[in-house]
């Protein structure tokens, strides 16, 4: 299973209404720290983020993806919004 598929599967626990995962690894070719994992950007929309700070939202994302950072993921950019936030 690809890293993107693993990320998507694990983030399904947050019951997203929207999710977009972009693999930016090609932009970091040759970067020594990226040898064992890729660079990804996640845009996720979930009601589970309501009332949470940015840090708390990111913690939920990291908790959901579990052990992927350090193995399949070297760097992760996160945009975590509620459905109400994207409607305005």
C-alpha positions as CSV (number, residue, x, y, z in Angstrom):
1,X,0.0,0.0,0.0
2,X,1.4,3.4,-0.9
3,X,2.1,6.0,1.8
4,X,-0.7,8.2,0.5
5,X,-3.2,5.3,0.8
6,X,-1.9,4.5,4.3
7,X,-2.4,8.2,5.4
8,X,-5.9,8.3,3.8
9,X,-6.9,5.0,5.5
10,X,-5.6,6.1,8.9
11,X,-7.2,9.6,8.7
12,X,-10.6,8.0,8.0
13,X,-10.8,7.6,11.8
14,X,-11.4,11.4,12.0
15,X,-14.5,11.0,9.8
16,X,-13.4,13.6,7.2
17,X,-15.9,15.2,4.9
18,X,-13.1,16.2,2.6
19,X,-9.5,15.0,2.4
20,X,-6.7,15.8,-0.1
21,X,-3.2,14.3,0.3
22,X,-0.4,15.5,-1.9
23,X,2.9,13.8,-2.3
24,X,5.6,16.6,-2.5
25,X,8.5,14.2,-2.3
26,X,9.8,15.0,-5.8
27,X,10.3,18.6,-4.7
28,X,12.8,17.4,-2.1
29,X,14.9,15.0,-4.1
30,X,18.4,14.7,-2.7
31,X,17.4,16.0,0.7
32,X,19.3,13.8,3.1
33,X,16.6,13.7,5.7
34,X,14.0,12.5,3.2
35,X,15.9,9.3,2.4
36,X,13.6,7.0,4.4
37,X,10.3,8.9,4.1
38,X,8.5,11.3,1.9
39,X,7.1,14.9,2.1
40,X,3.3,15.1,2.2
41,X,0.7,17.8,2.5
42,X,-2.7,17.0,4.0
43,X,-5.8,19.1,3.7
44,X,-8.5,17.6,5.9
45,X,-12.0,18.8,6.8
46,X,-13.7,17.2,9.8
47,X,-16.3,18.2,12.4
48,X,-14.0,16.6,14.9
49,X,-11.8,19.7,14.8
50,X,-14.6,22.0,16.1
51,X,-13.5,23.9,19.2
52,X,-9.9,22.8,19.0
53,X,-6.8,24.9,18.6
54,X,-4.5,24.4,15.6
55,X,-2.1,22.4,17.8
56,X,-4.9,20.2,19.1
57,X,-6.0,19.5,15.5
58,X,-2.5,18.6,14.4
59,X,-2.2,16.3,17.4
60,X,-5.4,14.5,16.3
61,X,-3.9,14.1,12.8
62,X,-0.6,12.8,14.1
63,X,-2.4,10.4,16.6
64,X,-4.4,9.1,13.7
65,X,-1.4,8.4,11.4
66,X,0.4,6.7,14.2
67,X,3.8,5.3,13.3
68,X,4.1,6.7,9.8
69,X,6.2,9.7,10.7
70,X,9.8,8.4,11.0
71,X,9.1,5.5,8.6
72,X,6.9,6.5,5.6
73,X,6.7,10.2,6.3
74,X,9.6,12.6,6.8
75,X,7.6,15.9,6.6
76,X,3.9,16.6,6.8
77,X,2.1,19.9,6.1
78,X,-1.3,19.9,7.7
79,X,-4.4,22.1,7.0
80,X,-7.1,20.9,9.3
81,X,-10.5,22.8,9.2
82,X,-14.1,22.3,10.2
83,X,-16.9,22.2,7.6
84,X,-18.1,25.6,8.9
85,X,-14.6,27.1,8.4
86,X,-14.5,26.2,4.7
87,X,-18.0,27.5,4.0
88,X,-17.1,31.0,5.1
